[in-house]
Amino acid sequence: MSPAKNEGQSLLNKLPDDCTMENIQYHFYVVEKVHRGIARGEKEGVISQQDVEQWVSKWHTD
């Protein structure tokens, strides 16, 4: 079985028996977005939490 099919089957097994097609679609959508984000981070690099906090703190004025 392909890795994608294995992951899809695993996801389906974790969902409740009474889930709707909309629930299934949503969970597959989220998994795909996570995979794309990871791939983009590996390709383009990431920003550390500390750097983000410093950057955002400049927006906040007391």
BAVOSE-367914 format. One record per atom (N, C-alpha, C, O): residue number from 1; residue in one letter; chain; atom name; x, y, z. Coordinates in Angstrom, 1 decimal. Layout:
REM BAVOSE-367914
 num residu chaine atome      X      Y      Z
 NUM      A      A    CA      X      Y      Z
...
END
This chain:
REM BAVOSE-367914
 num residu chaine atome      X      Y      Z
   1      M      A     N    0.9   -1.2    0.0
   1      M      A    CA    0.0    0.0    0.0
   1      M      A     C    0.9    1.2    0.0
   1      M      A     O    1.9    1.2    0.7
   2      S      A     N    0.5    2.3   -0.7
   2      S      A    CA    1.3    3.5   -0.8
   2      S      A     C    1.3    4.2    0.5
   2      S      A     O    0.3    4.1    1.3
   3      P      A     N    2.3    5.0    0.8
   3      P      A    CA    2.3    5.8    2.0
   3      P      A     C    1.1    6.7    2.2
   3      P      A     O    0.5    6.9    3.3
   4      A      A     N    0.6    7.3    1.1
   4      A      A    CA   -0.5    8.2    1.1
   4      A      A     C   -1.8    7.4    1.5
   4      A      A     O   -2.6    7.9    2.3
   5      K      A     N   -1.9    6.2    0.9
   5      K      A    CA   -3.1    5.4    1.2
   5      K      A     C   -3.1    4.9    2.6
   5      K      A     O   -4.1    4.9    3.3
   6      N      A     N   -1.9    4.6    3.1
   6      N      A    CA   -1.7    4.2    4.5
   6      N      A     C   -2.1    5.3    5.5
   6      N      A     O   -2.8    5.1    6.5
   7      E      A     N   -1.7    6.5    5.2
   7      E      A    CA   -2.0    7.7    6.0
   7      E      A     C   -3.5    8.0    5.9
   7      E      A     O   -4.1    8.3    7.0
   8      G      A     N   -4.1    7.9    4.8
   8      G      A    CA   -5.5    8.1    4.6
   8      G      A     C   -6.3    7.1    5.4
   8      G      A     O   -7.3    7.4    6.1
   9      Q      A     N   -5.9    5.8    5.3
   9      Q      A    CA   -6.6    4.7    6.1
   9      Q      A     C   -6.5    5.0    7.6
   9      Q      A     O   -7.4    4.8    8.3
  10      S      A     N   -5.3    5.3    8.0
  10      S      A    CA   -5.1    5.6    9.4
  10      S      A     C   -6.0    6.7    9.9
  10      S      A     O   -6.5    6.7   11.0
  11      L      A     N   -6.1    7.8    9.1
  11      L      A    CA   -6.9    8.9    9.5
  11      L      A     C   -8.4    8.5    9.6
  11      L      A     O   -9.1    8.8   10.5
  12      L      A     N   -8.8    7.7    8.6
  12      L      A    CA  -10.2    7.2    8.6
  12      L      A     C  -10.5    6.4    9.8
  12      L      A     O  -11.6    6.4   10.4
  13      N      A     N   -9.5    5.5   10.2
  13      N      A    CA   -9.7    4.7   11.4
  13      N      A     C   -9.8    5.5   12.7
  13      N      A     O  -10.4    5.0   13.6
  14      K      A     N   -9.2    6.7   12.7
  14      K      A    CA   -9.3    7.5   13.9
  14      K      A     C  -10.6    8.3   14.1
  14      K      A     O  -10.9    8.7   15.2
  15      L      A     N  -11.3    8.5   13.0
  15      L      A    CA  -12.5    9.3   13.0
  15      L      A     C  -13.6    8.4   13.6
  15      L      A     O  -13.6    7.2   13.4
  16      P      A     N  -14.6    9.1   14.2
  16      P      A    CA  -15.7    8.3   14.8
  16      P      A     C  -16.6    7.7   13.6
  16      P      A     O  -16.6    8.2   12.5
  17      D      A     N  -17.3    6.6   14.0
  17      D      A    CA  -18.1    5.9   13.0
  17      D      A     C  -19.2    6.8   12.4
  17      D      A     O  -19.7    6.6   11.3
  18      D      A     N  -19.7    7.8   13.2
  18      D      A    CA  -20.8    8.6   12.7
  18      D      A     C  -20.3    9.9   12.1
  18      D      A     O  -21.1   10.8   12.0
  19      C      A     N  -19.1   10.0   11.7
  19      C      A    CA  -18.6   11.2   11.0
  19      C      A     C  -19.2   11.4    9.7
  19      C      A     O  -19.7   10.5    9.0
  20      T      A     N  -19.3   12.7    9.2
  20      T      A    CA  -19.9   13.0    8.0
  20      T      A     C  -18.8   13.0    6.9
  20      T      A     O  -17.6   13.1    7.2
  21      M      A     N  -19.2   13.1    5.6
  21      M      A    CA  -18.3   13.3    4.5
  21      M      A     C  -17.6   14.6    4.7
  21      M      A     O  -16.4   14.7    4.4
  22      E      A     N  -18.3   15.6    5.2
  22      E      A    CA  -17.7   16.9    5.4
  22      E      A     C  -16.6   16.8    6.4
  22      E      A     O  -15.5   17.4    6.2
  23      N      A     N  -16.8   16.1    7.5
  23      N      A    CA  -15.7   15.9    8.5
  23      N      A     C  -14.5   15.2    7.9
  23      N      A     O  -13.4   15.6    8.2
  24      I      A     N  -14.7   14.2    7.1
  24      I      A    CA  -13.6   13.5    6.4
  24      I      A     C  -12.9   14.4    5.5
  24      I      A     O  -11.6   14.4    5.5
  25      Q      A     N  -13.6   15.2    4.7
  25      Q      A    CA  -12.9   16.1    3.8
  25      Q      A     C  -12.1   17.1    4.5
  25      Q      A     O  -11.0   17.4    4.2
  26      Y      A     N  -12.7   17.6    5.6
  26      Y      A    CA  -12.0   18.6    6.4
  26      Y      A     C  -10.7   18.1    7.0
  26      Y      A     O   -9.6   18.7    6.9
  27      H      A     N  -10.7   16.9    7.5
  27      H      A    CA   -9.5   16.3    8.1
  27      H      A     C   -8.4   16.0    7.0
  27      H      A     O   -7.3   16.2    7.2
  28      F      A     N   -8.9   15.5    5.8
  28      F      A    CA   -7.9   15.3    4.8
  28      F      A     C   -7.3   16.7    4.3
  28      F      A     O   -6.1   16.8    4.0
  29      Y      A     N   -8.1   17.7    4.3
  29      Y      A    CA   -7.7   19.1    3.9
  29      Y      A     C   -6.6   19.5    4.9
  29      Y      A     O   -5.6   20.1    4.5
  30      V      A     N   -6.9   19.4    6.2
  30      V      A    CA   -5.9   19.8    7.2
  30      V      A     C   -4.6   19.0    7.1
  30      V      A     O   -3.5   19.6    7.2
  31      V      A     N   -4.7   17.7    6.9
  31      V      A    CA   -3.5   16.9    6.8
  31      V      A     C   -2.7   17.4    5.6
  31      V      A     O   -1.4   17.5    5.7
  32      E      A     N   -3.3   17.7    4.5
  32      E      A    CA   -2.6   18.1    3.3
  32      E      A     C   -2.0   19.5    3.5
  32      E      A     O   -0.8   19.7    3.1
  33      K      A     N   -2.7   20.4    4.2
  33      K      A    CA   -2.1   21.7    4.5
  33      K      A     C   -0.8   21.6    5.4
  33      K      A     O    0.1   22.3    5.2
  34      V      A     N   -0.9   20.7    6.4
  34      V      A    CA    0.3   20.4    7.2
  34      V      A     C    1.4   19.9    6.4
  34      V      A     O    2.6   20.4    6.6
  35      H      A     N    1.2   19.0    5.5
  35      H      A    CA    2.3   18.4    4.7
  35      H      A     C    2.9   19.5    3.8
  35      H      A     O    4.1   19.6    3.7
  36      R      A     N    2.0   20.4    3.2
  36      R      A    CA    2.6   21.4    2.4
  36      R      A     C    3.4   22.4    3.2
  36      R      A     O    4.4   22.9    2.8
  37      G      A     N    2.9   22.7    4.4
  37      G      A    CA    3.6   23.6    5.3
  37      G      A     C    5.0   23.1    5.7
  37      G      A     O    6.0   23.8    5.7
  38      I      A     N    5.1   21.8    6.0
  38      I      A    CA    6.3   21.2    6.4
  38      I      A     C    7.3   21.2    5.2
  38      I      A     O    8.4   21.6    5.3
  39      A      A     N    6.8   20.9    4.0
  39      A      A    CA    7.6   20.9    2.8
  39      A      A     C    8.1   22.3    2.5
  39      A      A     O    9.3   22.5    2.1
  40      R      A     N    7.2   23.3    2.7
  40      R      A    CA    7.7   24.7    2.4
  40      R      A     C    8.7   25.1    3.4
  40      R      A     O    9.7   25.8    3.0
  41      G      A     N    8.6   24.7    4.7
  41      G      A    CA    9.5   25.1    5.7
  41      G      A     C   10.9   24.5    5.4
  41      G      A     O   11.9   25.1    5.6
  42      E      A     N   10.9   23.2    4.9
  42      E      A    CA   12.1   22.5    4.6
  42      E      A     C   12.8   23.2    3.4
  42      E      A     O   14.0   23.3    3.3
  43      K      A     N   12.0   23.7    2.4
  43      K      A    CA   12.5   24.3    1.2
  43      K      A     C   13.0   25.7    1.4
  43      K      A     O   14.1   26.1    1.0
  44      E      A     N   12.2   26.5    2.1
  44      E      A    CA   12.4   27.9    2.2
  44      E      A     C   13.0   28.3    3.6
  44      E      A     O   13.5   29.5    3.8
  45      G      A     N   13.0   27.4    4.5
  45      G      A    CA   13.5   27.8    5.9
  45      G      A     C   12.4   28.2    6.8
  45      G      A     O   11.3   28.5    6.3
  46      V      A     N   12.7   28.3    8.0
  46      V      A    CA   11.7   28.7    9.0
  46      V      A     C   12.2   29.9    9.9
  46      V      A     O   13.4   30.2    9.9
  47      I      A     N   11.3   30.5   10.7
  47      I      A    CA   11.7   31.5   11.6
  47      I      A     C   11.5   31.0   13.0
  47      I      A     O   10.5   30.3   13.3
  48      S      A     N   12.5   31.2   13.9
  48      S      A    CA   12.3   30.7   15.3
  48      S      A     C   11.2   31.4   16.0
  48      S      A     O   10.8   32.5   15.7
  49      Q      A     N   10.7   30.7   17.0
  49      Q      A    CA    9.7   31.3   17.9
  49      Q      A     C   10.2   32.6   18.5
  49      Q      A     O    9.4   33.6   18.6
  50      Q      A     N   11.4   32.6   19.0
  50      Q      A    CA   12.0   33.8   19.6
  50      Q      A     C   12.0   35.0   18.6
  50      Q      A     O   11.7   36.1   18.9
  51      D      A     N   12.4   34.8   17.4
  51      D      A    CA   12.5   35.8   16.3
  51      D      A     C   11.1   36.4   16.1
  51      D      A     O   10.9   37.6   15.9
  52      V      A     N   10.1   35.5   16.0
  52      V      A    CA    8.7   35.9   15.7
  52      V      A     C    8.2   36.8   16.9
  52      V      A     O    7.6   37.8   16.7
  53      E      A     N    8.5   36.3   18.1
  53      E      A    CA    8.0   37.1   19.3
  53      E      A     C    8.7   38.5   19.3
  53      E      A     O    8.0   39.5   19.6
  54      Q      A     N   10.0   38.6   19.0
  54      Q      A    CA   10.6   39.9   18.9
  54      Q      A     C   10.0   40.8   17.8
  54      Q      A     O    9.8   42.0   18.0
  55      W      A     N    9.7   40.2   16.7
  55      W      A    CA    9.2   40.9   15.6
  55      W      A     C    7.8   41.4   15.9
  55      W      A     O    7.4   42.6   15.7
  56      V      A     N    6.9   40.6   16.5
  56      V      A    CA    5.6   40.9   16.9
  56      V      A     C    5.6   42.0   18.0
  56      V      A     O    4.7   42.8   18.0
  57      S      A     N    6.5   41.9   18.9
  57      S      A    CA    6.5   42.8   20.0
  57      S      A     C    6.7   44.2   19.6
  57      S      A     O    6.3   45.2   20.3
  58      K      A     N    7.3   44.4   18.4
  58      K      A    CA    7.5   45.8   17.9
  58      K      A     C    6.1   46.4   17.5
  58      K      A     O    6.0   47.6   17.4
  59      W      A     N    5.1   45.6   17.2
  59      W      A    CA    3.8   46.1   16.9
  59      W      A     C    3.1   46.6   18.1
  59      W      A     O    2.3   47.5   18.0
  60      H      A     N    3.4   46.0   19.2
  60      H      A    CA    2.6   46.4   20.4
  60      H      A     C    3.2   47.6   21.1
  60      H      A     O    4.4   47.6   21.4
  61      T      A     N    2.4   48.6   21.3
  61      T      A    CA    2.8   49.8   22.0
  61      T      A     C    2.0   50.0   23.2
  61      T      A     O    0.8   49.9   23.1
  62      D      A     N    2.6   50.3   24.3
  62      D      A    CA    1.9   50.5   25.5
  62      D      A     C    1.6   52.0   25.7
  62      D      A     O    1.0   52.3   26.7
END
